[in-house]
Amino acid sequence: MDRRKSIQTIILGAGASALVFHGCKPEGEPTLAEAVAKSDENYFGRTPEELERIEKLNAEKLFTDHELDTIGALSTVILPPKEPNGGPIEADVPNFIEFMGKDQPDLQITLLGGLMWLDHKSNTEYGTDFKSASLEQQKAILDPIAFHDPNKSLDDQALEIQFFYLMRGLTMTGYYTSKVGIADLGYKGNMPNIWDGVPEDVLAQHGVAYDPEWIAKCVDQSKRNDIAEWDEQGNLLT
């Protein structure tokens, strides 16, 4: 069960108990269980106003299919996919970047202008658009703006450098806030009943240590794999 589903389950359980002991719901109002069941998992926990804005933005289109493919190609050069989790395409980064462009209109000129420049540069030098160019050709186009020499003037490529800087940031953000990127990091989230305190190496860095007597009282290894249970009145049983 992923973190979002865990939160849904906790809220759903709490809501169900509340409904049992606090009478019926107002007529015409959905129960919490019904509201959770009907909610979109991707947007669980959003306010009605936020959901309305998300729906509005999702209905809009900023990029053409060609531009989305170009973003996919560029993001893959920035962050190459690796096994077993995949890369920006598997993490739906192009659609994330489009959403950010719609949500923050100030980004649109940089994004659209940069994509136009990529194709112009690629067509001029290699006779094909950026997404169809070879990886070596794509890197040859990107290297001057990705690794700009700070001793050189920005006048000639200031906008291109700004575009790449923005795309790199959005690619990394989109990937590492996705399910795919989190899996790549190996992040498991909070694990019930498994906490051994701050790691020893971190404590050592700061010259501190736990009191063994305190640890013995607060970290009960005999219950490490126990799962808490409640009775129908919400009282903790184990």
MARFI-620672 format. One line per field, with one value per residue (C-alpha): residue number from 1; residue in one letter; y, z, x. Coordinates in nm, 3 decimals. Layout:
num: [NUM|...]
residu: [a|...]
c2: [Y|...]
c3: [Z|...]
c1: [X|...]
// end
This chain:
num: [1|2|3|4|5|6|7|8|9|10|11|12|13|14|15|16|17|18|19|20|21|22|23|24|25|26|27|28|29|30|31|32|33|34|35|36|37|38|39|40|41|42|43|44|45|46|47|48|49|50|51|52|53|54|55|56|57|58|59|60|61|62|63|64|65|66|67|68|69|70|71|72|73|74|75|76|77|78|79|80|81|82|83|84|85|86|87|88|89|90|91|92|93|94|95|96|97|98|99|100|101|102|103|104|105|106|107|108|109|110|111|112|113|114|115|116|117|118|119|120|121|122|123|124|125|126|127|128|129|130|131|132|133|134|135|136|137|138|139|140|141|142|143|144|145|146|147|148|149|150|151|152|153|154|155|156|157|158|159|160|161|162|163|164|165|166|167|168|169|170|171|172|173|174|175|176|177|178|179|180|181|182|183|184|185|186|187|188|189|190|191|192|193|194|195|196|197|198|199|200|201|202|203|204|205|206|207|208|209|210|211|212|213|214|215|216|217|218|219|220|221|222|223|224|225|226|227|228|229|230|231|232|233|234|235|236|237|238]
residu: [m|d|r|r|k|s|i|q|t|i|i|l|g|a|g|a|s|a|l|v|f|h|g|c|k|p|e|g|e|p|t|l|a|e|a|v|a|k|s|d|e|n|y|f|g|r|t|p|e|e|l|e|r|i|e|k|l|n|a|e|k|l|f|t|d|h|e|l|d|t|i|g|a|l|s|t|v|i|l|p|p|k|e|p|n|g|g|p|i|e|a|d|v|p|n|f|i|e|f|m|g|k|d|q|p|d|l|q|i|t|l|l|g|g|l|m|w|l|d|h|k|s|n|t|e|y|g|t|d|f|k|s|a|s|l|e|q|q|k|a|i|l|d|p|i|a|f|h|d|p|n|k|s|l|d|d|q|a|l|e|i|q|f|f|y|l|m|r|g|l|t|m|t|g|y|y|t|s|k|v|g|i|a|d|l|g|y|k|g|n|m|p|n|i|w|d|g|v|p|e|d|v|l|a|q|h|g|v|a|y|d|p|e|w|i|a|k|c|v|d|q|s|k|r|n|d|i|a|e|w|d|e|q|g|n|l|l|t]
c2: [0.000|0.339|0.643|0.809|0.493|0.458|0.810|0.739|0.427|0.610|0.894|0.654|0.447|0.754|0.890|0.562|0.552|0.912|0.841|0.547|0.747|1.091|1.017|1.042|1.266|1.576|1.487|1.507|1.528|1.243|1.049|1.071|0.717|0.814|1.127|0.932|0.659|0.913|1.122|1.098|0.929|1.173|1.470|1.327|1.589|1.890|2.154|2.201|2.521|2.341|2.059|2.313|2.483|2.150|2.048|2.382|2.358|1.995|2.096|2.349|2.265|2.456|2.238|2.063|1.689|1.763|1.995|1.735|1.479|1.729|1.782|1.405|1.380|1.670|1.543|1.202|1.359|1.554|1.250|0.921|0.635|0.345|0.007|-0.098|0.217|0.402|0.771|1.096|0.938|0.669|0.943|1.147|1.444|1.608|1.638|1.766|2.038|2.131|2.158|2.381|2.601|2.641|2.693|2.956|3.152|3.351|3.037|3.003|3.242|3.073|2.723|2.784|2.998|2.742|2.456|2.660|2.735|2.366|2.268|2.563|2.482|2.113|2.171|2.424|2.204|1.852|1.882|1.731|1.842|1.798|1.493|1.306|1.393|1.137|1.149|1.279|1.559|1.647|1.667|1.883|2.130|2.124|2.123|2.494|2.601|2.328|2.391|2.760|2.909|3.170|3.376|3.427|3.682|3.568|3.806|3.554|3.267|3.415|3.301|2.952|2.910|3.026|2.776|2.484|2.584|2.590|2.259|2.088|2.203|2.100|1.763|1.681|1.807|1.619|1.296|1.291|1.383|1.100|0.740|0.634|0.882|0.801|0.433|0.523|0.696|0.388|0.601|0.388|0.652|0.601|0.236|0.145|0.016|0.028|0.314|0.272|0.636|0.858|0.650|0.596|0.767|1.083|1.085|1.042|1.339|1.559|1.403|1.280|0.943|0.797|0.697|0.313|0.318|0.563|0.353|0.039|0.212|0.383|0.132|-0.202|-0.447|-0.725|-0.542|-0.443|-0.619|-0.582|-0.402|-0.188|-0.292|-0.098|-0.208|-0.077|0.217|0.324|0.205|0.074|-0.299|-0.379]
c3: [0.000|-0.097|0.127|-0.028|0.009|0.370|0.446|0.276|0.487|0.812|0.734|0.613|0.931|1.153|0.959|0.981|1.359|1.388|1.187|1.410|1.732|1.619|1.447|1.085|0.822|0.711|0.445|0.096|0.218|0.120|0.399|0.435|0.302|-0.007|-0.061|-0.036|-0.267|-0.532|-0.508|-0.768|-0.607|-0.778|-0.611|-0.278|-0.005|-0.234|-0.145|-0.379|-0.507|-0.582|-0.760|-0.970|-1.071|-1.150|-1.368|-1.549|-1.614|-1.727|-1.984|-2.136|-2.377|-2.381|-2.598|-2.927|-2.945|-3.121|-2.838|-2.576|-2.763|-2.771|-2.396|-2.353|-2.559|-2.375|-2.029|-2.116|-2.211|-1.884|-1.674|-1.860|-1.757|-1.562|-1.453|-1.292|-1.247|-1.577|-1.643|-1.715|-1.967|-1.720|-1.457|-1.694|-1.672|-2.002|-1.876|-1.542|-1.721|-1.928|-1.611|-1.448|-1.759|-1.741|-1.364|-1.389|-1.711|-1.658|-1.760|-2.096|-2.301|-2.182|-2.241|-2.583|-2.704|-2.588|-2.764|-3.084|-3.052|-3.003|-3.330|-3.519|-3.393|-3.472|-3.818|-3.903|-3.795|-3.856|-4.092|-3.848|-3.547|-3.197|-3.096|-3.409|-3.376|-3.242|-2.877|-2.973|-3.177|-2.898|-2.648|-2.888|-2.895|-2.519|-2.386|-2.453|-2.258|-1.993|-1.910|-1.984|-1.927|-1.651|-1.793|-2.119|-2.184|-2.152|-2.422|-2.704|-2.527|-2.218|-2.312|-2.413|-2.086|-1.891|-2.083|-2.008|-1.641|-1.614|-1.798|-1.585|-1.265|-1.383|-1.504|-1.171|-0.974|-1.187|-1.170|-0.802|-0.686|-0.891|-0.784|-1.025|-0.887|-0.525|-0.603|-0.761|-0.439|-0.239|-0.005|0.191|0.408|0.773|0.880|1.180|1.494|1.333|1.481|1.635|1.698|1.512|1.327|1.517|1.253|1.274|1.653|1.633|1.396|1.662|1.955|2.129|2.226|2.362|2.725|2.715|2.994|2.794|2.476|2.668|2.781|2.454|2.188|2.261|2.008|2.128|1.960|1.648|1.406|1.601|1.424|1.643|1.685|1.816|1.949|1.817|2.059|1.924|2.226|2.160|2.225|2.132]
c1: [0.000|0.146|0.154|-0.150|-0.360|-0.241|-0.360|-0.691|-0.736|-0.656|-0.898|-1.163|-1.137|-1.152|-1.448|-1.638|-1.598|-1.711|-2.027|-2.117|-2.101|-2.214|-2.540|-2.647|-2.496|-2.689|-2.943|-2.796|-2.438|-2.200|-2.035|-1.659|-1.635|-1.832|-1.625|-1.298|-1.427|-1.523|-1.207|-0.933|-0.634|-0.397|-0.564|-0.673|-0.682|-0.731|-0.987|-1.286|-1.125|-0.801|-0.983|-1.172|-0.847|-0.679|-0.974|-0.960|-0.585|-0.608|-0.867|-0.626|-0.345|-0.017|0.208|0.148|0.210|0.539|0.647|0.554|0.765|1.051|1.019|1.027|1.346|1.510|1.416|1.557|1.890|1.887|1.796|1.859|1.628|1.768|1.644|1.424|1.216|1.257|1.304|1.118|0.881|0.771|0.731|0.508|0.747|0.635|0.277|0.404|0.601|0.298|0.088|0.349|0.355|-0.023|-0.019|0.258|0.203|0.524|0.715|0.545|0.758|1.078|0.941|0.786|1.075|1.329|1.153|1.139|1.511|1.595|1.427|1.575|1.924|1.888|1.740|2.011|2.301|2.172|1.876|1.627|1.424|1.564|1.360|1.472|1.840|2.087|2.188|2.532|2.375|2.136|2.422|2.623|2.334|2.282|2.638|2.709|2.400|2.420|2.787|2.825|3.169|3.115|3.402|3.214|2.940|2.580|2.462|2.459|2.282|2.119|1.769|1.885|2.073|1.769|1.554|1.783|1.813|1.433|1.390|1.652|1.482|1.137|1.262|1.426|1.128|0.877|1.074|1.165|0.816|0.664|0.605|0.880|1.133|1.053|1.106|1.440|1.543|1.445|1.234|0.988|0.826|0.743|0.731|0.513|0.685|1.027|1.227|1.565|1.633|1.875|2.139|2.464|2.679|2.467|2.485|2.862|2.895|2.738|2.919|2.604|2.460|2.140|2.106|2.083|1.824|1.608|1.638|1.537|1.217|1.123|1.224|1.061|1.206|0.975|0.682|0.873|0.638|0.314|0.028|-0.195|-0.559|-0.858|-1.195|-1.528|-1.512|-1.175|-0.975|-0.625|-0.610|-0.249]
// end
